[in-house]
Structures are given as structure tokens and as C-alpha cells.
Amino acid sequence: MIGSAGTLVAATLIAGALAAPAASANARPGQDSEARGAAVAAARAAQAGIDWKDCPADWGIASPIQCGWVTVPLDYAHPDGKQIKLAVDRIGSTGTPEERQGALVYNPGGPGGSGMRFPTRVTGKNPLWTKTSKAYDFVGFDPRGVGHSAPISCVDPQEFVKAPKADPVPDSEADKLAQRKLAKEYADGCAERSGDMLPQMTTPNTARDLDVIRAALGEKKLNYLGVSYGTYLGAVYGTLFPGHVRRMVVDSVVDPAKDNIWYQANLNQDVAFEGRWKDWQDWVAKNDATYHLGDTRDKVQKQWETLRAAAKKSPLGGVVGPAELIGFFQSAPYYDSQWAPIARVWSKYVAGDTQALIDAASPDMSDTAGNASSENGNAVYTAVECADAKWPTNWQRWDRDNTRLNKDYPFMTWANAWMNLPCATWPAKQQTPVNVKTGEGLPAVLIVQSTRDAATPYQGAVTLHQRFKGSRLITEKDAGSHGVTGLTNPCINDRVDTYLLTGKTDSEDVTCAPHATPKP
């Protein structure tokens, strides 16, 4: 459960340029077939370019942002086999022709997140990106399987969002058995609805797609901004194509160690989520005059347990049980921007106005497009994590690890376990993760991370920093909002601008004070 996966748990339950790529189409002897296929696909894309047009009306992306398509092989080992089309969009740089430095390509995480909103940072005049947008076209894309890019599906979307789901915390062996059955049915549904895509839904393939997009844009080298899972995509890209990187910013970093991908990563999240959940409870307690939910963390936790027990006994409004509550409340440990809104809705509930919480935590069955998007995001999340690595198939191991963690870290542990359990019975080939390391030509990569991040614990940034030689780490101390570069903190914002505009980093790692704490 990575990135802006806010909806996921609720539902279980991130001029010379044109010629350059062609040269690499003559792969070195011994180079693997996928690397050869990627070079072939990039050479073709460089020739074809992108036919930019106004975006389709039903995509909700207004002019002057333009949309287009980039064709990639489904399987890079067979570049002449089945092809799929990836949706891309862009807004041109706002500065003078002399100021322009190329395209900046963005991935928001997931896996399963769409980057197509990225150009709206320019049209929406987001002040944090004004300087960078003078130098770069802002380019977003739907990764393979996502959104408009050969989307995959594992279950009927209306079924997927239906509530209430079973309480993720099991009371008995029978509860566990029921969840195991659901996970197996979900995995089988993925095979049934999207079988031919599943073996190819890997991070290395998405990294190869990224290189084809680079070539199609006419860029000799890639400028890249990745958040959350997008950092792992960047780490894999930097390993596979070190000489193709110009500038790379990774923000809120997945630990790329092979033994962390992905089973251990999810266990580590459970611990970090509990820590950030407590940070939020402390803030709620400090603002008891506003919210009246308790003036200590323990009192706020008791309120949560009371709410959870009530919803378990009788789902609120007939639809909001513990699973739906977790789906709603987990946004607080993810994002500081959600601290006040979630506390406000909860406060109303405790004061007797229950409707706001019911509305906020229930699925909207009439929003068929939104529900399809949620189901698609979850399908891609599952497919990528299951395909990237070999998962434990022994239920006893899952049971032991999650039972142990749940004792001290109960907020997310079982919900996260069930979300990932389809990987234990995954019906398609599982790969071995890429060994992320520094290759020839890799420039200084800028790494940004807060110390209290729940979704991507701090150790991930340290590990990537060690593996990418010459990288620079900016640490936001005593903060934990997921996605640091989107927040106002001049200590960070100015350094990101400087790096993207000049390529320069500080001579040593930097620690920044936290961004402003949310106001009640």
C-alpha cells in the first residue's frame, strides 16, 4: 500500500536528441533481450515522435494541455510482438526559448497512479513550480495498465467498492480463512480479466516505457520527478539507463533493497503508519478545544476504538464498518493536509452529527467513473507488486508476521496484509527485483524525504542514497507528510528549484526544519 493509495485499503477489503536513441539500437553483445528490445522501441519512438492534440473531452484535461500516445511493446523481449499505447500529456515551458531545458516527466506513485494531472501545476499556477515550469515542459503519463494506457482490471468496479467489507482484523481462524478465499478469488479475477498483461506488469518494464517516452519526446536524456512508488520506478530507471538520466528528483522513497521488495516493504509500512497515526492523535489532543476528541493521545485512541467497535457492531448508515473507517482515516497518517478535515468530520460524529462521516467513508455507487478508476488503481498496484518479486506462498508465514505486528501496530497491519495477500497465490510469473546500483554516466540524483513518513519509511531514502553514488539527501526532520516536494518549505523548495534549473546540489546532505504544522 504505497503512494496516494487512499482509497485502496477501504476497497480491499504510485535537436541531436532524435538521433541518439537510434544509436543504442545496436545492443552490445551479451546485453539481455529486454535491453535490446527497449533500444529498438526507443529508436522507433524517436522517429515517430508524438502527435500532440487537444485531450479527449471526457479526460477532463483542458487546453492548452495537449495529449498524445506513445507505442511500446507489451513484452520487451519481443519488440515486434504485441504493442500497447501509453497516454501522455504536456504543457509547454512558460519561459523564453533560451530558458527551456526540455521535458520534465512525472510519476506520482501507486503503483497504479496516473501522472496526467501534472501539467495542471502550470495551468493552475502552483507557486512552488513557477520557476521550474519556465525551464521545462511538464509531461505526465498513464503507466502501462493504468487509466488510458491499456488499463487492466481484476473485478467488476461496482463490486470492488461495495460496502461494508469484513473487518480486516480477524476474530477467528474462520475470519482469516474467509479473507484468504477473497484474496485467492481476487488473484484469479486478475488472471481472468487481464491475464496476458500480468507477466509484463513489472517496474522494469515501466522503466523501459519511460525510456521510450523520453525518446518519443525527442529528449536525449530524461529529466524526472518521482514520488512514492515513483521513486522506485526512478531507481530502477537509473539502474537500467544510467547514461540516459539528466536530472532526477525522488521524493518519499521506497527502499530499493531487493529483500525489501515488496513483502517486507509492506510490513515496514505497518510500523511507520502506527507512528504517524500517533503523531496525528497528538495533534488532535493538542487541539482538543476545537475537536473535543480527548486532550491526550490515549483518550483520542479510546475514541477511535469506541468508533471502530460501534461500526463493527452495526455499520454506520448500513455501509461504514471498520474497513471503511480505516480507508477514510488512513489519509491522516499519509498527508498532513488531511489532519484537520478528518478530525472535523470525526468531531461532528462524536457531537451527534453522523452524516458527514457516513458520506466521507462510504463508496459513491453513482460515481461509476471514479469507481472504475479506484478498481483499476488497485489492480495495477497488485499486479506490479506481485509481478516484481517472489512472495511467500506459505500462509503460516503471513499469519505469524502479521499477528506479531498487529499486537503493537494495529492501525494498518491486517488491512495491509489482506490487500497484498493475492500475491501469495499469484497466477502469473514473478520476477526477481532489480539490484539498484550506480551505473556509468548516472548524474547526481536529488533525494527528498521526511523522517516520519508512514507509506515510505525514512530508511528507504538512506538506502537509495547509499546505492546512488554522488546523490544528495535532503531530510525534512520531525515531519511525515507523504510527498514533500508538494509542500511549502523554502529550505526544500529552493533546493529542488536550484537542482532542476542548474543541476547543482549542496556540497553535503542537508537537514531542513519541518513545514508548518496544520492549523485546526
Disulfide bonds with the S-S distance in Angstrom:
Cys55-Cys67 2.03
Cys154-Cys190 2.02
Cys386-Cys423 1.94
Cys491-Cys512 1.93
